[in-house]
Amino acid sequence: MADGEPDYSSLPLTERWVHKVWKVRKQAYEEAAKQFELTPDEHDPAFRPFNQDPSLWKGAVADSNVAAQSDGIAAYCAFLKFNGKEGCVRSRGQVVSSIVEKGLISTRPATKASSIEALLLLIELDVSGPVVEDILPAMSAKQPKVIAAALAALTTIYHNYGCKIVDPKPVLKILPKAFGHADKNVRAEATNLAVEFYRWLKDAMKPMFWGDLKPTQQSDLEAQFEKVKAEPPPKQERLLRSQQAAMARAPPPGAEGEDVDDDDGVDEPAEVDAFDLAEPQDVLSKVPANFHDNLASSKWKDRKEALEALYALLNVPRIKDGDFNEINRGLAKCMKDANVAVVTQAAQCIEVLAKGLRKSYAKHRATVMAPIMERLKEKKQSVADALGAALDQVFLATTLSECLEEILSFLGHKNPQVKEGTMKFLIRCLRTTREAPSKQEVSTIVEAAKKLLAESSEGLRSGGAEVLGTVMKIIGERAMNPHLEGLDDIRKNKIKEYFEKAEVKAKDKPKPPPAPAARGPPGGPKKVVGGAKKGPGATKKAAPAAAAPQAQPPPEPTPLGPQLTSRAAPGSKLGMPKSSGLSGLKAPQRRIGAPGVASPRRAPAAAAPPPPPIEDEEPLEASPPPKPRIGLGRGGLAARSLAKPAATPAAAPSALELPPTGLAAMERAELEELRAANERLMKQVDEMRHERGKFMSEIQELKNQNAGLIEDHTRDVLSIKAKETQLVRARSDAEAAEQVNERLRRELERLKRALSRAEGLGVSGGIGSPGMTSPTPDDMGIYRDGSNYAGSRANRMSFASSLSEEKENGDVPHNYPRSKLSPDLRYGSGSSGRASPARGFRNAPIDEAVGHHNIGSSTTLVAGGVSGNGVESWKRAAEVTTQLKARIEQMKAKQGFNRP
């Protein structure tokens, strides 16, 4: 301190930390940083006050004095560096927001660098999620410089750790808001952050925010992306503490360390795609309610429009899982549609649905795969491409084992187009699968491909060779050689060509090699076992090396033999097979106890009694404590070998070498049992697979029957609707006919009334003519003649009946003039016996002086003409009517003239 200022160094560090004098605080920050650097470990007492009260760091990193703030942030960096994860977790929530608001916007470069270093250390010590969550609220700050500083800090974080360590989804969501800010510095920092994202994610990030940008911003970003495309793939520049510890534990820091770096850096961008970044969208609730009705419409345009609307809904990066069973059944049914446009659109819908659901779509594979493969018979290339893309996406949601059965069944299809399309699909499956097929699956694939080699079509033959070459690339050339036996050299060369060109993602990792490696260390006794089979003489060469440690215990040859045989009886092969199998597998690690078991077998073999040696081994291994008591230890082996006439050092190794022979026999027995059990299991698996295939075929048949029933039902419904329409039309026609009939009936009644009125007028006119000079009844006797009168009535009735009959059949118009109907109908009436004065004038134009006989003959002539010819009678009737009207007028005039 300067002269005249009080000395605060005697105060505790925590009190100076919050002192009102900024110089005191600054000295406290500097002193704390030095103490942290001198601590031996993270449990030092120097960290205790700050772990107990993390809020001390909030004031330090946001100190009102810029000089003190710089030292405070530097002290916090030292605290994180030397205290470790505990200090990071405790203080993280107190300091991140203060660093973003106060430290990143500092005009001092040292303060800004310390602030960014503090954020990087917080991520390095623990995880990135909480740090990014505390930075994101700064995007809503009022000051543009705070937003720009936060975006720059995020760019630095992603540049150092990459998008695999730091989740990019929360930041990608707020990018459109930053691009729409009014401040140009904020937009510039947003552009830098987007370019950094493009280095790691490439085009997978675009679905998250690209549609919210303006066209000019999109073009500017595209120009920036072009510069980044030429750069090498990014690598993680800063490792987490956990990654550093893992690298430190790795034994050699050579090639393996480089592989770790490659895994963290180069392979990162390939692991991130739009599906991982996108949020699941609920598209099932947006499907129109009338979708299935439109899909079952008889008009292909309605079906196509329904599928186009569904495609627009499903074409999203990620789809939330739901009940898509009905939709998939409808799409599978569309594969049988007669219109190729509908088939293509349905295949595209299946493609985007499988792409959006990924593994969740596996349960719908059985519904759509067989109909798609059946439609591969389509020769149009655009339809075949759409079907192939749909199959590829369905396969990515499943595995090769799940799809292989259906693929192999369609490889034998009778249609060559279906066979060729299935073959191409199988090749794509083998290239993209990440799991190598099992040996049994390889055998089935190879057999199916060999059949393709004998096809008449060149495309199928080449495809079969390509299938075999791709399988060879997966399992290896050595494993493939047994399958190629019997093929000629030309085909083998063709397969080799495809083998060299093939690019696959799955590699067969054989599991059998590790098993011999595990049993390799006890290989010494195994080699001796081979020598023991040749004879004891071959094993005595290694006797001096093993004689010394086995010459200590006393010899007990006699009691050992009975003891072993007595213990062998209960132990025999009636024990549990699992324990015997395990002892047989673990026997190479316990070879020390085994020699003592089999060495007694050697001595009785020399003495010539019949030994049961093999069954003695397992009980003795299971009960090791009695070994020293009955002389079964290492000394017992040496003592037992002394009974032989040969030298002591030579007998012990021979006894040590023989037990593995018996143990190998036991292993062989167990191995045979395991093989038999394995064969039974394989047979059961084959039977179950056969049953499964049968059940699947039955299920498919039932599905086909169900589809046929649905089609029949739809057809019946449509026919019923058509019949109902016809019935409605027939009813309307019947009603119209009834109306016409009613109208005609009314018209007939009206005509009848008019006829009756006309007849009435004619009768009344004949009676009321007293002054008319007409013949007397006696003079008109001809009119009262029975024949003439009857003929007149018959003529009237025949005319009336013919008229009504013609009207009933529609031959006569409805509206006859009354002048044409009234004469004959009216004058043909002969109901009255009296002769009307006008009767002489009804049939022929005659003068008054003409005799009555001429009038009667005229009437008879007219009546005969009417009955003879209908058309002429109508014409004559019209003429007679005209003449009669004239006569009537003359008669009326005379009557009026003669009246007094």
Residue pairs with C-beta under 8 A, 6 or more apart in sequence:
1 7
1 8
1 23
8 16
8 19
8 21
8 24
8 27
9 27
11 19
11 24
13 28
13 31
13 32
13 49
14 49
14 53
14 56
16 24
16 25
16 27
16 28
17 25
17 28
17 29
17 32
17 56
17 59
17 60
18 25
18 56
18 59
19 25
19 28
22 63
22 64
22 65
22 67
22 68
23 68
25 60
25 63
25 65
25 68
25 72
26 65
26 67
26 68
26 71
29 60
29 68
29 71
29 72
29 74
29 75
30 71
30 75
32 46
32 50
32 75
32 78
32 79
33 71
33 74
33 75
33 78
33 79
35 46
36 46
36 47
36 75
36 78
36 79
36 81
36 82
36 83
37 78
37 82
38 46
39 46
39 47
39 82
42 82
42 83
42 84
42 86
42 87
47 79
47 82
47 83
47 87
49 56
50 56
50 57
50 79
50 83
50 87
50 91
51 83
51 86
51 87
51 90
54 90
54 91
54 93
54 94
55 94
57 72
57 76
57 79
57 91
57 94
57 95
58 94
58 95
58 98
59 72
60 69
60 72
60 73
60 75
60 76
61 69
61 72
61 73
61 76
61 95
61 98
61 99
61 102
61 103
61 115
61 118
62 69
62 98
62 99
62 101
62 102
62 103
63 69
63 72
66 106
66 107
66 108
66 111
69 102
69 103
69 106
69 111
70 106
70 108
70 110
70 111
70 114
73 99
73 103
73 111
73 114
73 115
73 118
74 110
74 114
76 91
76 95
76 114
76 118
77 114
77 117
77 118
77 121
79 87
79 91
80 87
80 88
80 118
80 121
80 122
80 125
81 121
84 125
84 241
85 125
85 126
85 241
88 121
88 122
88 125
88 126
89 126
92 122
92 126
92 130
92 131
92 134
93 130
93 134
95 118
96 119
96 122
96 130
96 131
96 134
96 135
97 134
97 137
97 138
99 115
99 118
99 119
100 134
100 135
100 138
100 146
100 149
100 150
100 153
101 138
101 141
101 146
103 111
103 112
103 114
103 115
103 118
104 112
104 115
104 116
104 146
104 149
104 150
104 152
104 153
105 143
105 145
105 146
105 149
106 112
106 115
115 153
116 153
116 156
119 131
119 135
119 153
119 156
119 157
120 156
120 157
120 160
120 238
122 131
123 131
123 157
123 161
123 165
123 166
123 240
124 238
124 239
124 240
124 241
125 240
125 241
128 157
128 161
128 165
128 166
128 167
129 167
131 157
132 154
132 157
132 166
132 167
132 170
132 171
133 170
135 150
135 153
135 154
136 150
136 170
136 171
136 174
138 146
138 147
138 149
138 150
139 147
139 150
139 151
139 174
139 177
139 178
141 147
141 150
144 181
144 182
144 183
144 185
144 186
145 185
147 178
147 181
147 183
147 186
147 189
148 183
148 185
148 186
148 188
148 189
151 178
151 186
151 189
151 190
151 192
151 193
152 189
152 192
154 171
154 193
155 189
155 192
155 193
155 196
157 166
158 166
158 168
158 171
158 193
158 196
158 197
158 200
159 196
159 237
160 236
160 237
160 238
161 236
161 237
161 238
161 240
162 200
162 234
162 235
162 236
162 264
162 265
162 268
163 197
163 200
163 201
163 268
163 269
163 272
164 236
164 264
164 268
164 271
164 272
165 236
165 240
168 197
168 200
168 201
168 205
168 272
168 277
169 208
169 277
169 279
171 193
171 197
172 197
172 205
172 208
172 209
172 277
173 208
173 209
175 190
175 193
175 194
175 208
175 209
176 209
176 212
176 213
178 186
178 187
178 189
178 190
178 193
179 187
179 190
179 191
179 209
179 212
179 213
179 214
179 217
181 187
181 190
191 220
191 221
191 224
194 205
194 221
194 224
195 221
195 224
195 225
195 228
197 205
198 205
198 221
198 224
198 225
198 228
199 228
199 231
199 234
200 234
200 268
200 269
200 272
201 269
201 272
201 277
202 269
203 274
204 272
204 273
204 274
204 276
204 277
205 274
205 277
206 274
207 274
207 277
207 278
207 317
208 274
208 277
208 278
210 218
213 221
233 265
233 266
233 268
233 269
234 265
234 268
234 269
235 261
235 264
235 265
235 266
236 261
236 264
236 265
236 268
239 247
239 264
243 264
246 260
247 253
247 257
247 260
250 256
250 257
250 260
274 317
274 318
275 317
275 318
275 355
275 356
275 358
277 317
278 316
278 317
278 318
279 318
280 318
280 319
280 320
280 321
281 316
281 318
281 319
281 320
282 320
282 322
283 313
283 314
283 316
283 319
283 320
283 356
284 320
284 322
284 323
284 324
286 313
287 310
287 313
287 327
288 294
288 306
288 309
291 306
291 309
291 310
291 327
291 330
292 326
292 330
294 302
294 303
294 305
294 306
295 303
295 306
295 307
295 330
295 333
295 334
296 303
296 714
297 303
297 306
298 718
300 337
300 338
300 339
300 341
300 342
303 334
303 337
303 339
303 342
304 339
304 341
304 342
304 345
307 334
307 342
307 345
307 346
307 349
308 345
310 327
310 349
311 345
311 348
311 349
311 352
314 349
314 352
314 353
314 356
315 352
316 352
316 356
317 356
318 356
319 353
319 356
319 357
321 357
321 360
324 353
324 357
324 364
325 364
325 367
327 353
328 350
328 353
328 364
328 367
328 368
329 367
331 346
331 349
331 350
331 353
331 368
332 367
332 368
332 371
332 372
333 371
333 707
333 710
334 342
334 343
334 345
334 346
335 343
335 346
335 347
335 368
335 371
335 372
335 374
335 375
336 371
336 375
336 707
337 343
337 346
340 378
340 380
340 383
343 375
343 378
343 383
343 386
343 387
344 382
344 383
344 386
347 372
347 383
347 386
347 387
347 389
347 390
348 386
348 389
348 390
350 368
350 372
350 390
350 393
350 394
351 386
351 389
351 390
351 392
351 393
353 361
354 361
354 364
354 390
354 393
354 394
354 396
354 397
355 393
355 396
357 397
358 396
358 397
359 397
360 397
361 393
361 394
361 397
362 397
362 398
362 402
365 394
365 397
365 398
365 402
365 403
366 696
366 699
367 703
368 390
368 394
369 391
369 394
369 403
369 406
370 406
370 410
370 700
372 387
372 390
372 391
372 394
373 391
373 406
373 407
373 410
373 418
373 421
373 422
373 425
374 410
374 418
375 383
375 387
376 384
376 387
376 410
376 417
376 418
376 420
376 421
376 422
377 415
377 417
377 418
377 421
378 384
378 387
378 417
379 417
384 421
387 421
388 421
388 424
388 425
388 428
391 425
392 425
392 428
392 432
394 403
395 403
395 425
395 428
395 429
395 432
396 432
399 433
399 435
400 429
400 430
400 433
400 435
400 437
400 441
401 435
401 437
401 438
401 441
403 429
404 437
404 441
404 444
404 445
405 693
405 696
407 422
407 425
407 426
407 429
408 444
408 445
408 448
410 418
410 419
410 422
411 419
411 422
411 423
411 426
411 448
411 451
411 452
412 419
412 448
412 451
413 419
413 422
416 457
416 460
419 455
419 460
420 457
420 459
420 460
420 463
423 452
423 460
423 463
423 464
423 467
424 463
426 445
426 467
427 463
427 466
427 467
427 470
430 445
430 467
430 470
430 471
430 474
430 504
431 470
431 502
431 503
431 504
431 505
432 505
433 504
433 505
433 506
434 505
434 506
435 506
436 474
436 475
436 506
436 507
436 508
436 509
437 445
437 471
437 474
437 475
442 471
442 475
442 483
443 483
445 467
445 471
446 468
446 471
446 483
448 467
449 464
449 465
449 467
449 468
449 471
450 464
450 468
450 487
451 464
452 460
452 461
452 463
452 464
452 467
453 461
453 464
453 465
453 487
453 491
454 461
455 461
455 464
462 494
465 491
465 494
465 495
465 497
465 498
466 498
466 502
468 480
468 483
468 484
468 495
468 498
469 494
469 495
469 496
469 497
469 498
469 499
469 500
469 501
469 502
470 498
470 499
470 502
470 504
471 480
472 480
472 495
472 499
472 502
473 499
473 502
473 503
473 504
474 504
474 506
474 507
474 508
475 508
476 508
477 499
479 508
479 510
484 492
484 495
487 495
519 588
522 588
522 589
522 591
525 588
525 591
525 656
525 657
525 660
526 588
526 660
528 539
528 542
528 653
528 656
528 657
528 660
529 657
529 660
529 661
529 664
531 538
531 539
531 657
532 538
532 539
532 654
532 657
532 658
532 660
532 661
533 661
536 654
539 653
539 654
539 657
540 646
540 650
540 653
540 654
542 653
543 647
543 649
543 650
543 651
543 652
543 653
543 654
544 649
545 653
546 649
546 652
546 653
546 656
547 638
547 648
547 649
547 650
547 652
547 653
548 649
549 634
550 634
550 635
550 637
550 638
550 641
550 652
550 656
551 635
551 638
551 648
551 649
551 652
552 634
552 635
552 638
553 631
553 633
553 634
553 635
553 636
553 638
553 639
554 631
554 635
554 639
555 631
555 639
555 640
555 642
555 643
556 630
556 631
556 636
556 639
556 640
557 603
557 639
557 640
557 643
559 630
559 631
560 600
560 630
560 631
560 632
560 636
560 640
561 600
561 603
561 604
563 630
564 597
564 600
564 613
564 616
564 620
565 612
565 616
567 616
567 619
567 620
568 612
568 615
568 616
568 619
570 619
571 615
571 616
571 618
571 619
571 622
572 615
573 580
573 615
573 669
575 618
577 670
577 673
580 618
580 666
580 670
581 670
581 673
581 674
583 618
583 621
583 622
584 663
584 666
584 667
584 670
584 671
585 667
587 594
587 621
587 663
587 666
587 667
590 621
591 659
591 660
592 634
593 620
593 621
593 624
593 627
593 632
594 617
594 621
594 659
594 660
594 663
595 637
595 655
595 656
595 657
595 658
595 659
596 620
596 627
596 632
596 633
596 634
596 636
596 637
596 659
597 613
597 616
597 617
597 620
597 621
597 632
597 659
597 662
598 613
598 616
598 617
598 655
598 658
598 659
598 661
598 662
598 663
599 636
599 637
599 640
599 641
599 655
599 656
599 658
599 659
600 611
600 613
600 616
600 640
601 611
601 613
601 616
601 658
601 662
602 640
602 641
602 654
602 655
602 658
603 640
603 641
603 643
603 644
604 611
605 611
606 644
613 662
614 662
614 665
614 666
617 659
617 662
617 663
617 666
618 666
620 626
620 627
620 632
626 632
627 633
627 636
630 636
631 639
631 640
637 652
637 655
637 656
638 648
638 651
638 652
640 655
641 648
641 650
641 651
641 652
641 654
641 655
642 648
642 651
644 651
744 807
744 814
747 814
747 815
748 804
748 807
751 816
751 821
754 818
754 821
754 822
755 821
755 822
755 825
755 826
758 818
758 821
758 822
758 825
758 826
759 825
759 826
759 829
761 826
762 826
762 827
762 829
762 836
762 838
763 829
763 832
763 836
765 836
765 838
765 888
766 834
766 836
766 837
766 838
766 839
767 836
769 837
769 838
769 891
769 895
771 894
771 895
771 898
771 899
772 837
772 891
772 894
772 895
773 848
774 835
774 836
774 837
774 840
775 835
775 840
775 852
777 784
777 834
777 835
779 852
780 835
780 839
780 852
782 788
782 852
782 853
782 856
783 789
783 835
783 839
783 856
784 833
784 835
788 856
788 860
789 830
791 860
791 863
792 828
792 830
792 859
792 863
793 828
793 830
795 828
795 863
795 866
795 867
796 824
796 825
796 828
796 829
796 830
798 867
799 824
799 825
799 828
799 866
799 867
799 873
800 825
800 828
802 870
803 812
803 821
803 825
806 812
807 814
819 878
819 881
819 885
820 874
820 877
820 878
820 881
822 881
823 842
823 877
823 878
823 880
823 881
823 884
824 866
824 873
824 877
827 839
827 842
827 843
827 884
828 863
837 891
838 884
838 887
838 888
838 891
839 855
839 859
840 846
840 852
840 855
841 855
841 883
841 884
841 887
842 859
842 880
842 884
843 855
843 858
843 859
843 861
843 862
843 863
843 880
844 854
844 855
844 858
844 859
844 861
844 862
844 880
845 883
846 854
846 855
846 858
862 873
862 876
862 880
865 872
865 873
865 876
866 873
866 876
866 877
867 873
